[in-house]
Amino acid sequence: MKVQNVMESYVTNRANSLYDEFIKEKNSFLTCDCVNCRLDTVCYVLNRIHPKYVVSGRGMTYANLALQNQVKADIDAMIIDGMRVVNASKRPYHESRQQNALIDNVPAFVFPVVMGAVYDGHTFEPLSGVTVELTADGKLVAMEDASWENPTLTYKPARGCFTFKPAPIAAEKEGEMKNFPFTITIRAENYQPLVYSFTVPLTSIKEDPPFVSMKLQDSYLFSPSEVNTMEE
């Protein structure tokens, strides 16, 4: 039995189709459609949407059919946005993509994917277009590679969700334990900013761990007037 993320399959196929279409256009903004560019675009999108897991091949087919037209349109828009971002970058990390990854026999603190979601505090609806920053000691935290952004935005298909993947940090030895404090800052137009802190306890390792995620508390934004009313 094998578990698959149907969104990975859908986004990969759609990204390849759009690359094939755009590269044929005479006035296309694309200057490269290599495998690395395509993979970076797929990562750009998958890092911003919810996964959808299925068990069987039949489940994969049903899940693809169940995707609503609006969701497909939103994903297409996000793919094109990713294509532009990847195309505009110089991408020296194609050759040195593993600069921030673990090197064999070198211990490091490897962070989980940090996940959260932002909602309207009055309607409880997920918010899109929200800016989220991850900082430590007052500075933006470096990400594992260029497919992760900091600051990042929330997108409609992701239903208010945001994700970060901090770059590994070298350790003195394997098995070293340390707590890493972080701060999340959330800003959106017509809403009061929200700031909160959390800590990630880690033990240094020498090999890449399996995928691990850390779910943060749900965040609720209020308008300045609502905040003043609650404080009275």
DOVEX-880381 format. One record per residue (C-alpha): residue in three letters; z negated, x negated, y negated; residue number from 1. Coordinates in Angstrom, 1 decimal, decimal comma. Each point is the difference from the previous one (the first is absolute). Example, Ala and Ser with C-alpha at 12.3 -4.5 7.8 and 13.67 -1.06 7.14 Angstrom:
// residues 2
+--------+--------+--------+--------+-----+
! residu !     pz !     px !     py ! num !
+--------+--------+--------+--------+-----+
!    Ala !   -7,8 !  -12,3 !    4,5 !   1 !
!    Ser !    0,7 !   -1,4 !   -3,4 !   2 !
+--------+--------+--------+--------+-----+
// end
This chain:
// residues 232
+--------+--------+--------+--------+-----+
! residu !     pz !     px !     py ! num !
+--------+--------+--------+--------+-----+
!    Met !    0,0 !    0,0 !    0,0 !   1 !
!    Lys !    1,0 !   -1,4 !   -3,4 !   2 !
!    Val !   -1,1 !    1,1 !   -3,4 !   3 !
!    Gln !    2,6 !   -0,2 !   -2,8 !   4 !
!    Asn !   -0,1 !    0,6 !   -3,8 !   5 !
!    Val !    2,9 !    2,4 !   -0,5 !   6 !
!    Met !    0,1 !   -0,9 !   -3,7 !   7 !
!    Glu !    0,7 !   -3,6 !    0,8 !   8 !
!    Ser !    3,1 !    1,1 !    2,0 !   9 !
!    Tyr !    1,1 !    2,5 !   -2,6 !  10 !
!    Val !   -0,4 !   -2,3 !   -3,0 !  11 !
!    Thr !    1,7 !   -2,9 !    1,8 !  12 !
!    Asn !    3,0 !    2,0 !    1,0 !  13 !
!    Arg !    0,3 !    1,6 !   -3,5 !  14 !
!    Ala !   -0,4 !   -3,4 !   -1,7 !  15 !
!    Asn !    2,8 !   -1,5 !    2,1 !  16 !
!    Ser !    2,2 !    3,0 !   -0,8 !  17 !
!    Leu !   -0,6 !   -0,2 !   -3,7 !  18 !
!    Tyr !    0,6 !   -3,8 !    0,0 !  19 !
!    Asp !    3,3 !    0,6 !    1,8 !  20 !
!    Glu !    1,0 !    2,6 !   -2,6 !  21 !
!    Phe !   -1,1 !   -1,9 !   -3,1 !  22 !
!    Ile !    1,6 !   -3,3 !    1,0 !  23 !
!    Lys !    3,4 !    1,6 !    0,2 !  24 !
!    Glu !   -0,2 !    1,3 !   -3,6 !  25 !
!    Lys !    2,0 !   -2,1 !   -2,5 !  26 !
!    Asn !   -2,6 !    0,3 !   -2,7 !  27 !
!    Ser !   -3,1 !   -0,1 !    2,2 !  28 !
!    Phe !   -3,1 !   -1,7 !   -1,3 !  29 !
!    Leu !   -0,4 !   -1,7 !    3,4 !  30 !
!    Thr !    0,8 !   -3,7 !    0,2 !  31 !
!    Cys !   -1,4 !   -0,5 !    3,6 !  32 !
!    Asp !   -0,4 !    2,2 !    3,0 !  33 !
!    Cys !   -1,3 !   -2,6 !    2,5 !  34 !
!    Val !   -2,5 !    0,8 !    2,7 !  35 !
!    Asn !   -2,9 !   -1,4 !   -2,0 !  36 !
!    Cys !    0,8 !    2,2 !   -3,0 !  37 !
!    Arg !    0,3 !    3,0 !    2,3 !  38 !
!    Leu !   -3,3 !   -0,8 !    1,7 !  39 !
!    Asp !   -1,8 !   -0,5 !   -3,4 !  40 !
!    Thr !    1,3 !    3,4 !   -1,1 !  41 !
!    Val !   -1,2 !    1,7 !    3,1 !  42 !
!    Cys !   -3,5 !   -1,6 !   -0,5 !  43 !
!    Tyr !    0,0 !    1,0 !   -3,6 !  44 !
!    Val !    0,4 !    3,7 !    1,0 !  45 !
!    Leu !   -2,2 !    0,0 !    3,1 !  46 !
!    Asn !   -2,9 !   -1,6 !   -2,0 !  47 !
!    Arg !    0,2 !    3,1 !   -2,3 !  48 !
!    Ile !    0,2 !    2,9 !    2,5 !  49 !
!    His !   -2,2 !    1,5 !    2,7 !  50 !
!    Pro !    0,8 !   -1,0 !    3,6 !  51 !
!    Lys !    0,8 !    2,7 !    2,4 !  52 !
!    Tyr !   -0,7 !   -0,9 !    3,6 !  53 !
!    Val !    1,6 !    1,5 !    3,1 !  54 !
!    Val !   -0,3 !   -0,8 !    3,7 !  55 !
!    Ser !    3,3 !    0,7 !    1,7 !  56 !
!    Gly !    3,7 !   -0,3 !   -0,8 !  57 !
!    Arg !    0,2 !    3,8 !   -0,2 !  58 !
!    Gly !   -2,9 !    0,0 !   -2,4 !  59 !
!    Met !    1,9 !   -2,5 !   -2,1 !  60 !
!    Thr !    3,0 !    2,4 !   -0,1 !  61 !
!    Tyr !   -2,1 !    3,0 !   -1,0 !  62 !
!    Ala !   -1,9 !   -1,9 !   -2,7 !  63 !
!    Asn !    3,3 !   -1,1 !   -1,5 !  64 !
!    Leu !    1,3 !    3,6 !   -0,1 !  65 !
!    Ala !   -3,3 !    1,2 !   -1,5 !  66 !
!    Leu !    0,4 !   -2,2 !   -3,1 !  67 !
!    Gln !    0,5 !    2,3 !   -2,9 !  68 !
!    Asn !    3,1 !   -0,4 !   -2,2 !  69 !
!    Gln !   -2,2 !   -0,8 !   -3,0 !  70 !
!    Val !   -1,8 !   -2,7 !    1,8 !  71 !
!    Lys !    3,3 !   -1,5 !    1,1 !  72 !
!    Ala !    1,2 !    0,1 !   -3,6 !  73 !
!    Asp !   -3,2 !   -1,7 !   -1,2 !  74 !
!    Ile !    0,3 !   -2,7 !    2,6 !  75 !
!    Asp !    3,6 !   -0,6 !   -1,0 !  76 !
!    Ala !   -1,1 !   -0,4 !   -3,6 !  77 !
!    Met !   -2,7 !   -2,4 !    1,1 !  78 !
!    Ile !    2,4 !   -2,0 !    2,1 !  79 !
!    Ile !    2,4 !   -0,4 !   -2,9 !  80 !
!    Asp !   -2,9 !   -1,0 !   -2,2 !  81 !
!    Gly !   -0,9 !   -2,6 !    2,6 !  82 !
!    Met !    3,6 !   -1,3 !    0,2 !  83 !
!    Arg !   -0,1 !   -0,6 !   -3,7 !  84 !
!    Val !   -3,3 !   -1,8 !    0,0 !  85 !
!    Val !    1,0 !   -2,2 !    2,9 !  86 !
!    Asn !    3,5 !   -0,7 !   -1,4 !  87 !
!    Ala !   -1,5 !   -0,9 !   -3,4 !  88 !
!    Ser !   -2,4 !   -2,6 !    1,4 !  89 !
!    Lys !    1,0 !   -3,6 !    0,7 !  90 !
!    Arg !   -1,7 !    0,3 !    3,4 !  91 !
!    Pro !   -0,9 !   -3,6 !    0,8 !  92 !
!    Tyr !   -2,5 !    1,4 !    2,4 !  93 !
!    His !    2,9 !    0,8 !    2,5 !  94 !
!    Glu !   -0,4 !   -3,6 !    1,0 !  95 !
!    Ser !   -3,7 !   -0,3 !   -0,5 !  96 !
!    Arg !   -1,1 !    3,6 !    0,8 !  97 !
!    Gln !   -2,9 !   -1,3 !    2,1 !  98 !
!    Gln !   -1,5 !   -2,1 !   -2,8 !  99 !
!    Asn !   -3,0 !    2,4 !   -0,2 ! 100 !
!    Ala !   -0,1 !    0,6 !    3,8 ! 101 !
!    Leu !   -2,3 !   -1,7 !    2,4 ! 102 !
!    Ile !    1,0 !   -3,5 !    1,2 ! 103 !
!    Asp !   -0,8 !   -0,8 !    3,6 ! 104 !
!    Asn !   -3,5 !   -1,4 !    0,4 ! 105 !
!    Val !   -0,8 !    0,4 !   -3,7 ! 106 !
!    Pro !   -2,9 !    2,5 !   -0,4 ! 107 !
!    Ala !    0,3 !    2,6 !   -2,7 ! 108 !
!    Phe !   -1,4 !    3,3 !   -1,2 ! 109 !
!    Val !    2,6 !    2,7 !    0,8 ! 110 !
!    Phe !   -0,3 !    3,2 !   -1,9 ! 111 !
!    Pro !    0,7 !    3,5 !    1,3 ! 112 !
!    Val !    2,5 !    2,3 !   -1,7 ! 113 !
!    Val !   -2,1 !    1,7 !   -2,7 ! 114 !
!    Met !    0,9 !    3,7 !   -0,2 ! 115 !
!    Gly !   -1,0 !    2,8 !   -2,4 ! 116 !
!    Ala !    1,2 !    3,2 !   -1,6 ! 117 !
!    Val !   -0,2 !    1,6 !   -3,4 ! 118 !
!    Tyr !   -0,4 !    3,7 !   -0,8 ! 119 !
!    Asp !   -0,3 !    2,3 !   -2,9 ! 120 !
!    Gly !   -3,7 !    0,7 !   -0,3 ! 121 !
!    His !    0,7 !    3,6 !   -1,1 ! 122 !
!    Thr !    2,8 !    1,1 !    2,3 ! 123 !
!    Phe !   -0,6 !   -2,5 !    2,9 ! 124 !
!    Glu !    3,7 !   -0,6 !    0,1 ! 125 !
!    Pro !    1,2 !   -3,6 !    0,7 ! 126 !
!    Leu !    1,2 !   -1,9 !   -3,1 ! 127 !
!    Ser !    3,2 !   -2,0 !   -0,3 ! 128 !
!    Gly !    0,9 !   -2,6 !   -2,6 ! 129 !
!    Val !   -3,6 !   -1,3 !   -0,2 ! 130 !
!    Thr !   -0,6 !   -3,7 !   -0,6 ! 131 !
!    Val !   -2,5 !   -1,7 !    2,3 ! 132 !
!    Glu !   -1,3 !   -3,6 !   -0,4 ! 133 !
!    Leu !   -1,9 !   -2,1 !    2,5 ! 134 !
!    Thr !   -2,0 !   -2,7 !   -1,7 ! 135 !
!    Ala !   -2,6 !   -2,6 !    1,0 ! 136 !
!    Asp !   -2,0 !   -2,0 !   -2,7 ! 137 !
!    Gly !    2,0 !    1,8 !   -2,6 ! 138 !
!    Lys !    3,4 !   -1,2 !    1,3 ! 139 !
!    Leu !    2,7 !    1,7 !    1,9 ! 140 !
!    Val !   -0,2 !   -0,7 !    3,7 ! 141 !
!    Ala !    3,0 !   -1,9 !    1,5 ! 142 !
!    Met !    1,8 !    2,0 !    2,6 ! 143 !
!    Glu !    1,1 !   -1,3 !    3,5 ! 144 !
!    Asp !    3,7 !    0,1 !   -1,0 ! 145 !
!    Ala !    2,4 !    1,4 !   -2,6 ! 146 !
!    Ser !    0,4 !    3,3 !    1,8 ! 147 !
!    Trp !   -3,5 !    0,9 !   -1,1 ! 148 !
!    Glu !   -0,6 !    0,7 !   -3,7 ! 149 !
!    Asn !   -3,1 !   -0,4 !   -2,1 ! 150 !
!    Pro !   -0,2 !    2,1 !   -2,2 ! 151 !
!    Thr !    1,6 !    2,6 !    2,1 ! 152 !
!    Leu !    1,0 !    3,7 !   -0,6 ! 153 !
!    Thr !   -0,6 !    3,1 !    2,0 ! 154 !
!    Tyr !    3,1 !    1,9 !    1,1 ! 155 !
!    Lys !    0,7 !    3,7 !    0,7 ! 156 !
!    Pro !    1,1 !   -0,6 !    3,6 ! 157 !
!    Ala !   -3,3 !   -1,9 !    0,6 ! 158 !
!    Arg !   -2,0 !    2,9 !   -1,2 ! 159 !
!    Gly !   -2,1 !   -2,0 !   -2,4 ! 160 !
!    Cys !   -0,6 !   -2,9 !    2,3 ! 161 !
!    Phe !    0,0 !   -3,7 !   -1,0 ! 162 !
!    Thr !   -0,2 !   -3,1 !    2,1 ! 163 !
!    Phe !   -0,8 !   -3,7 !   -0,5 ! 164 !
!    Lys !    0,2 !   -3,0 !    2,4 ! 165 !
!    Pro !   -1,9 !   -3,0 !   -1,6 ! 166 !
!    Ala !    1,2 !   -3,4 !    0,9 ! 167 !
!    Pro !   -2,1 !   -2,0 !    2,6 ! 168 !
!    Ile !   -2,5 !   -2,5 !   -1,4 ! 169 !
!    Ala !   -0,7 !   -3,3 !    1,6 ! 170 !
!    Ala !   -3,3 !   -0,5 !    1,7 ! 171 !
!    Glu !   -2,0 !   -3,2 !    0,8 ! 172 !
!    Lys !   -0,4 !    0,9 !    3,6 ! 173 !
!    Glu !    0,7 !    2,7 !    2,6 ! 174 !
!    Gly !   -2,7 !    2,6 !    0,3 ! 175 !
!    Glu !   -1,1 !   -0,3 !   -3,6 ! 176 !
!    Met !   -1,4 !    3,2 !   -1,5 ! 177 !
!    Lys !    0,5 !    1,1 !   -3,6 ! 178 !
!    Asn !   -0,1 !    3,1 !   -2,1 ! 179 !
!    Phe !    2,9 !    0,5 !   -2,5 ! 180 !
!    Pro !   -0,7 !    2,3 !   -3,0 ! 181 !
!    Phe !    3,0 !    1,9 !   -1,5 ! 182 !
!    Thr !    0,5 !    2,5 !   -2,8 ! 183 !
!    Ile !    2,4 !    2,9 !   -0,1 ! 184 !
!    Thr !    1,3 !    1,2 !   -3,4 ! 185 !
!    Ile !    2,0 !    3,2 !   -0,1 ! 186 !
!    Arg !    1,9 !    1,2 !   -3,1 ! 187 !
!    Ala !    2,2 !    3,0 !   -0,6 ! 188 !
!    Glu !    1,3 !    1,7 !   -3,1 ! 189 !
!    Asn !   -2,2 !    2,9 !   -1,2 ! 190 !
!    Tyr !   -2,8 !   -1,0 !    2,3 ! 191 !
!    Gln !   -3,2 !   -2,0 !   -0,5 ! 192 !
!    Pro !    0,2 !   -3,5 !    1,7 ! 193 !
!    Leu !   -2,0 !   -0,5 !    3,1 ! 194 !
!    Val !   -1,6 !   -3,3 !    1,1 ! 195 !
!    Tyr !   -2,0 !   -0,7 !    3,1 ! 196 !
!    Ser !   -0,9 !   -3,0 !    2,2 ! 197 !
!    Phe !   -0,2 !   -0,6 !    3,7 ! 198 !
!    Thr !   -0,6 !   -3,0 !    2,3 ! 199 !
!    Val !    1,9 !   -1,2 !    3,0 ! 200 !
!    Pro !   -2,0 !   -2,0 !    2,6 ! 201 !
!    Leu !    2,1 !   -2,4 !    2,0 ! 202 !
!    Thr !   -0,3 !   -2,7 !    2,6 ! 203 !
!    Ser !    2,5 !   -2,9 !   -0,1 ! 204 !
!    Ile !    2,5 !   -0,3 !    2,8 ! 205 !
!    Lys !    2,9 !   -2,3 !    1,1 ! 206 !
!    Glu !    2,6 !    2,5 !    1,1 ! 207 !
!    Asp !    1,6 !    3,1 !   -1,5 ! 208 !
!    Pro !   -2,1 !    3,1 !    1,0 ! 209 !
!    Pro !    1,4 !    3,3 !    1,1 ! 210 !
!    Phe !    0,8 !    2,5 !   -2,8 ! 211 !
!    Val !   -3,3 !    1,1 !   -1,6 ! 212 !
!    Ser !   -0,4 !    2,4 !   -3,0 ! 213 !
!    Met !   -3,0 !    0,9 !   -2,2 ! 214 !
!    Lys !   -0,1 !    3,5 !   -1,5 ! 215 !
!    Leu !   -1,7 !    0,2 !   -3,4 ! 216 !
!    Gln !   -1,6 !    3,1 !   -1,4 ! 217 !
!    Asp !    2,3 !    2,7 !   -1,4 ! 218 !
!    Ser !    0,3 !   -0,3 !   -3,7 ! 219 !
!    Tyr !    0,0 !    3,0 !   -2,4 ! 220 !
!    Leu !    1,2 !   -0,2 !   -3,5 ! 221 !
!    Phe !   -1,0 !    2,3 !   -2,8 ! 222 !
!    Ser !    1,2 !    0,6 !   -3,5 ! 223 !
!    Pro !   -2,2 !   -1,4 !   -2,8 ! 224 !
!    Ser !   -1,1 !    3,6 !   -0,9 ! 225 !
!    Glu !   -1,0 !    0,7 !    3,6 ! 226 !
!    Val !   -2,0 !   -3,2 !    0,1 ! 227 !
!    Asn !   -1,8 !    0,9 !   -3,3 ! 228 !
!    Thr !   -0,8 !    3,4 !    1,4 ! 229 !
!    Met !   -1,5 !   -1,4 !    3,2 ! 230 !
!    Glu !   -2,2 !   -2,5 !   -2,1 ! 231 !
!    Glu !   -1,4 !    2,8 !   -2,2 ! 232 !
+--------+--------+--------+--------+-----+
// end
